[in-house]
Amino acid sequence: MHPRLLKTFLAVVRHRSFTRTAAEIHLAQSSISDQIQALEIELGTALFIRARSGLELTQAGEVLRSHAEAILNLADEARAAVAAITAQNAGSVTIGALETIASVKLPKWLSAFQSHHPGIDLKLKVAGSGGLLQKLEANEIEVAFCFDQQGVGERFAKRTIAAEPLVLIAPPGRGLASTKLDLSAIASARFVVTEVGCVYRHLFDKAFAEAGIAAPRLAAEVDSIGTIGRLVAEGAGLGLVPRFAVVEALDRGEISEMSWPNATQAALLVMIWRRRRVQPPALKLLLAAASDAFGPARSADAHPRRARPFPS
């Protein structure tokens, strides 16, 4: 079984459609169909059946799925083992990261890493938390930088590299006057939040649910921390964000900050990567460097910028 056919097979498994698979791997739909047919002829059995919801695996297809993943992973490990002998400081690493982490935390560190390892080529892909795990599953990236994901599976390793403080942000001069807040004190305010599925939104919803307090009204749901900061600065509402993402806006006085009145006051920044018997040398170097390089943004001042009561 040629690895090319197995990769196409697994792509069809993910998308359950020849059309969507063809769009992903940039081949004609007829080529996808021909490759699957060639694999079925070689194995002497059908691998897919058509259903209303899309292509479904046959029993034989289910068996092949796990073996195909193992074969391709073993091929990757073989290449990594050879690379470990022939090149200790060369290769490439494809990194995935959340937008905020990619734009704020990674640039300076990746530049420093490349200056120390000029033979290693780096590629960076930005996606949401769910998308990053999908890309790891599909071997589209080798390591993901994101906030803690529960239940990533035994095939993946996870390491916490920093605890990033969470803060409430408000318009300058229009936040909540008291620095000793509790959740009930802010429940009447409106909030600009990230979309469901984001770690900040999860922590936001969980805090009010566990306290038995009705969730605050939402001013907007957005997919960018930068956009949240700008909306808050214009008076749209309050926001719960990682402090490192808004440090510059705080320093410029565009927004005010308060402590997040909940037991969970930090989001854990983690690396997630696929377990292998032999890690590619370039990835191994990057993982080791990242473990020592990251730290949380500087602590919030003991006396955050005060503000007058925020209108609900």
DALIN-V945351 format. One record per residue. N is the residue number from 1. D_FIRST is the distance of its C-alpha to the first C-alpha in whole Angstrom. Layout:
<<N	D_FIRST> <N	D_FIRST>>
This chain:
<<1	0> <2	4> <3	6> <4	8> <5	7> <6	7> <7	11> <8	12> <9	11> <10	13> <11	16> <12	16> <13	17> <14	19> <15	21> <16	21> <17	21> <18	20> <19	23> <20	23> <21	19> <22	20> <23	23> <24	22> <25	19> <26	21> <27	19> <28	21> <29	21> <30	20> <31	17> <32	15> <33	16> <34	14> <35	11> <36	11> <37	12> <38	10> <39	7> <40	10> <41	11> <42	8> <43	9> <44	12> <45	14> <46	15> <47	14> <48	17> <49	21> <50	23> <51	26> <52	29> <53	28> <54	25> <55	21> <56	21> <57	18> <58	18> <59	18> <60	15> <61	14> <62	16> <63	14> <64	11> <65	13> <66	14> <67	11> <68	9> <69	12> <70	13> <71	10> <72	11> <73	14> <74	14> <75	13> <76	16> <77	18> <78	17> <79	18> <80	21> <81	22> <82	22> <83	24> <84	26> <85	27> <86	28> <87	29> <88	31> <89	32> <90	30> <91	27> <92	27> <93	27> <94	26> <95	29> <96	30> <97	33> <98	36> <99	38> <100	41> <101	40> <102	38> <103	41> <104	44> <105	42> <106	39> <107	41> <108	43> <109	41> <110	38> <111	41> <112	42> <113	38> <114	37> <115	41> <116	40> <117	36> <118	37> <119	33> <120	31> <121	30> <122	31> <123	30> <124	31> <125	30> <126	33> <127	32> <128	34> <129	33> <130	31> <131	29> <132	29> <133	27> <134	25> <135	24> <136	23> <137	21> <138	19> <139	19> <140	21> <141	24> <142	24> <143	28> <144	30> <145	34> <146	35> <147	38> <148	37> <149	35> <150	35> <151	32> <152	29> <153	27> <154	26> <155	23> <156	26> <157	29> <158	32> <159	35> <160	39> <161	40> <162	43> <163	45> <164	46> <165	50> <166	50> <167	53> <168	55> <169	56> <170	59> <171	61> <172	63> <173	66> <174	65> <175	63> <176	65> <177	68> <178	67> <179	65> <180	65> <181	63> <182	61> <183	59> <184	62> <185	63> <186	60> <187	59> <188	62> <189	60> <190	58> <191	54> <192	52> <193	48> <194	45> <195	42> <196	41> <197	38> <198	40> <199	41> <200	44> <201	45> <202	43> <203	46> <204	49> <205	48> <206	48> <207	51> <208	53> <209	52> <210	52> <211	56> <212	57> <213	57> <214	57> <215	54> <216	56> <217	56> <218	53> <219	54> <220	51> <221	47> <222	45> <223	42> <224	44> <225	46> <226	48> <227	48> <228	50> <229	52> <230	53> <231	54> <232	56> <233	58> <234	59> <235	60> <236	58> <237	57> <238	56> <239	53> <240	51> <241	49> <242	47> <243	50> <244	48> <245	47> <246	51> <247	53> <248	54> <249	55> <250	57> <251	59> <252	60> <253	61> <254	59> <255	59> <256	60> <257	58> <258	59> <259	58> <260	55> <261	57> <262	54> <263	53> <264	50> <265	51> <266	48> <267	44> <268	42> <269	40> <270	36> <271	33> <272	30> <273	27> <274	23> <275	24> <276	22> <277	23> <278	23> <279	24> <280	24> <281	28> <282	29> <283	28> <284	30> <285	33> <286	33> <287	33> <288	35> <289	38> <290	37> <291	39> <292	42> <293	42> <294	43> <295	46> <296	48> <297	50> <298	54> <299	55> <300	57> <301	61> <302	63> <303	65> <304	63> <305	64> <306	67> <307	67> <308	69> <309	68> <310	65> <311	66> <312	64>>
